Amino acid sequence: MRIPKFRLLLPVAAMIAAGTLASPLQAASTTVTVLLSDKGANVDMPTNMGMNMGAMDMSMATMRVKASPPKAKAGEITFVVKNISKDTIHEMILARLEDPSKQEPYIANESRVDEDNAGDLGEVSELDPGASGKLTVTLKPGKYLLYCNVPGHYMAGMWTTFTVE
């Protein structure tokens, strides 16, 4: 007995359709561009520009982290990080801000944030001038901190907040 070809293909088509329809819809990943910059290697760096640590006139900062967009929906987020400095190594570290009104744990004699106690969620570490890197994470709603932890850079104003809705 001969079976028409279309009848042989029906079970295969049904399995493909069932697999496609039964799988959950994937939320789109969000891409955030992060630029790491400074005003040059020969500029005096302020030492009180850390979050909630003194001067808040960020126009005086000699280093900067800029995230675009500055907020995203909860889920998978890819941070595409570019060091646009001409002569300084930078990095980007991601931490959740449990209480945005408090200072981050800081090790003064090392001129850096205590990453272990700050809740390091991932990083793009030590990018040479002009270099890029990526960090992909799944984030819940809340406030986050993006900062450079090369000694002295955080206190020179090299941080920004990032909101996940």
C-alpha positions in Angstrom: 0.0 0.0 0.0 1.3 3.3 -1.0 1.0 6.3 1.5 0.8 9.8 -0.1 3.9 11.9 0.8 1.9 14.7 2.3 0.5 12.2 5.0 4.1 11.3 5.9 4.9 14.9 6.4 1.9 15.7 8.6 3.4 14.3 11.8 6.7 16.1 11.3 4.9 19.4 10.6 2.7 18.8 13.8 5.8 18.2 15.9 7.6 21.3 14.6 4.5 23.5 15.2 4.0 22.0 18.7 7.6 22.6 19.6 7.4 26.2 18.4 4.1 27.0 20.0 4.9 25.2 23.3 8.2 27.0 23.9 7.9 30.2 25.9 8.4 33.4 24.1 11.9 34.8 24.7 12.1 38.4 25.9 14.3 40.5 23.8 17.7 41.2 25.2 18.6 44.9 25.9 21.9 46.4 24.8 23.4 49.2 26.8 26.4 51.1 25.5 28.8 52.2 28.2 31.5 54.7 27.5 34.5 55.0 29.8 36.3 58.4 29.5 38.6 60.8 31.2 40.1 64.3 30.7 43.6 63.0 30.1 46.4 61.5 32.1 47.9 64.8 33.2 44.8 66.2 34.9 44.7 66.3 38.7 42.1 63.8 39.9 39.7 64.9 42.7 39.4 62.5 45.6 35.9 63.1 46.8 33.7 62.3 43.8 32.6 58.8 44.8 28.8 58.2 45.2 27.6 60.0 48.4 31.2 60.8 49.4 31.5 64.5 49.3 31.4 66.8 46.3 28.4 66.2 44.1 29.2 68.7 41.4 29.8 66.1 38.8 31.0 68.7 36.3 34.2 68.7 38.4 34.8 65.0 37.7 37.8 64.2 35.6 36.6 60.7 34.8 33.2 59.4 33.7 31.0 56.4 33.0 28.1 57.0 30.7 25.4 54.4 30.1 23.0 54.8 27.2 20.2 54.2 27.7 20.4 54.8 31.5 17.6 52.3 32.3 16.2 49.1 30.9 13.5 46.5 31.5 14.3 43.5 33.8 15.8 40.5 32.0 18.9 39.9 30.0 21.0 43.0 29.5 24.2 43.2 27.5 26.6 46.0 28.4 28.8 46.9 25.5 31.7 48.8 27.1 34.2 51.0 25.3 37.2 52.7 26.8 37.4 56.0 24.8 40.3 57.3 26.8 43.4 58.1 24.7 46.0 56.9 27.3 44.3 55.4 30.5 43.2 51.9 31.3 39.6 51.7 32.6 37.1 49.0 33.6 33.4 48.7 34.3 32.1 46.8 37.3 28.4 46.2 37.9 26.9 46.1 41.5 23.4 46.3 42.8 22.6 49.3 45.0 20.7 48.0 48.0 20.4 51.5 49.4 21.3 54.3 47.0 21.6 56.8 49.8 24.6 55.0 51.4 28.2 55.1 50.5 29.7 52.0 48.8 32.3 50.1 50.9 35.6 51.8 50.2 39.1 50.8 51.0 40.8 54.2 51.4 44.4 53.0 51.6 43.9 51.2 48.3 41.9 54.0 46.7 39.2 51.6 45.5 35.7 50.2 46.2 35.7 46.9 48.1 34.2 44.8 45.3 33.4 41.8 47.5 31.3 43.8 49.9 29.8 46.0 47.2 28.1 43.0 45.6 30.1 42.7 42.3 27.7 41.1 39.7 30.2 41.1 36.9 32.7 43.2 35.1 34.6 44.1 31.9 38.0 44.4 33.4 41.0 46.6 32.5 40.4 47.8 29.0 43.3 49.4 27.2 42.6 52.8 25.6 40.4 52.2 22.6 39.5 48.6 23.6 36.0 47.2 24.1 34.3 44.4 25.9 30.9 42.9 26.8 29.1 41.8 29.9 25.7 40.0 29.6 23.7 39.5 32.8 20.1 38.9 33.9 19.0 41.7 36.2 15.9 42.2 38.4 14.2 45.5 38.9 16.3 47.9 41.1 19.1 50.4 41.1 22.6 49.4 40.0 26.0 51.0 40.1 28.4 51.0 37.1 31.9 52.1 38.1 35.6 51.9 37.4 37.7 50.4 40.2 41.2 51.1 38.9 42.8 52.8 42.0 41.6 56.4 42.3 39.1 56.4 39.4 35.9 55.9 41.4 36.7 58.9 43.6 37.5 60.9 40.5 33.9 60.5 39.5 34.0 57.4 37.4 30.6 55.9 38.2 27.0 56.2 37.2 23.7 54.7 38.4 21.6 52.4 36.2 17.9 51.6 36.7 16.2 48.3 35.9 12.4 48.5 35.8 
